[in-house]
Amino acid sequence: MPLDRETKSKLRDRVSLANKSNVEEVVAEVEAARAGLAPDDKDYDRLGGWLEDLSHIAGGKVIGRTGDPGGLQG
C-alpha cells in the first residue's frame, strides 16, 4: 500500500531539511516507512532515492537542487 499524502509530505520535508546533526534520525524514519512498502511500490523506490541522498549528507556532502551530490563539505 502506498504512503498516504501526509506521511509522504512529512518525510519529504524531513529529508530536505536533513543535516549532519539529524541525518541518522531522518534515515531511521525513512527506513521505517520503507519497510512497510512492497518492493514494487513506486514509493519504495522514491524512499530509496531519499536514503541515497541522506547517505551523501551523512558523508558530509551538500545535495543541490538537482539532487546531485555537490563537492562542498557540509
C-alpha positions as CSV (number, residue, x, y, z in Angstrom):
1,M,0.0,0.0,0.0
2,P,1.5,3.4,-1.0
3,L,2.3,6.0,1.6
4,D,-0.5,8.5,2.3
5,R,0.0,12.0,1.1
6,E,0.5,13.4,4.7
7,T,3.2,10.9,5.6
8,K,5.0,11.4,2.3
9,S,4.9,15.1,2.7
10,K,6.3,15.0,6.2
11,L,9.1,12.7,5.2
12,R,10.0,14.8,2.1
13,D,10.2,17.9,4.4
14,R,12.4,16.0,6.9
15,V,14.7,14.8,4.1
16,S,15.0,18.2,2.5
17,L,15.9,19.8,5.9
18,A,18.3,17.0,7.0
19,N,21.8,17.9,8.1
20,K,24.6,16.2,9.8
21,S,23.1,16.7,13.3
22,N,19.8,14.9,12.5
23,V,20.5,12.7,9.5
24,E,20.6,9.5,11.4
25,E,17.1,10.2,12.9
26,V,15.8,11.0,9.4
27,V,17.3,7.9,7.9
28,A,15.5,5.8,10.6
29,E,12.2,7.5,9.8
30,V,12.6,6.8,6.1
31,E,13.7,3.2,6.6
32,A,10.7,2.6,8.9
33,A,8.3,3.9,6.3
34,R,10.0,2.0,3.5
35,A,9.9,-1.3,5.5
36,G,6.1,-1.2,5.3
37,L,6.1,-1.0,1.5
38,A,6.2,-3.7,-1.2
39,P,9.4,-3.6,-3.3
40,D,7.3,-3.0,-6.5
41,D,5.6,0.1,-4.9
42,K,6.7,3.4,-6.5
43,D,7.1,4.9,-3.1
44,Y,9.5,2.2,-2.2
45,D,11.8,3.4,-5.0
46,R,11.2,7.0,-4.1
47,L,12.3,6.4,-0.5
48,G,15.3,4.5,-1.7
49,G,16.4,7.6,-3.6
50,W,15.9,9.7,-0.4
51,L,18.0,7.2,1.5
52,E,20.8,7.7,-1.1
53,D,20.6,11.4,-0.7
54,L,20.7,11.1,3.1
55,S,23.8,8.9,2.8
56,H,25.5,11.8,0.9
57,I,24.6,14.2,3.7
58,A,25.9,11.8,6.3
59,G,29.1,11.7,4.4
60,G,29.4,15.5,4.5
61,K,28.3,16.4,1.0
62,V,25.7,19.0,0.2
63,I,22.8,18.0,-2.0
64,G,22.0,20.6,-4.6
65,R,18.6,21.4,-6.1
66,T,19.2,18.8,-8.9
67,G,19.7,16.1,-6.3
68,D,23.2,15.6,-7.3
69,P,25.8,15.5,-4.5
70,G,27.9,18.6,-4.7
71,G,31.6,18.8,-4.0
72,L,31.0,21.1,-1.0
73,Q,31.6,19.9,2.5
74,G,28.8,20.5,5.0
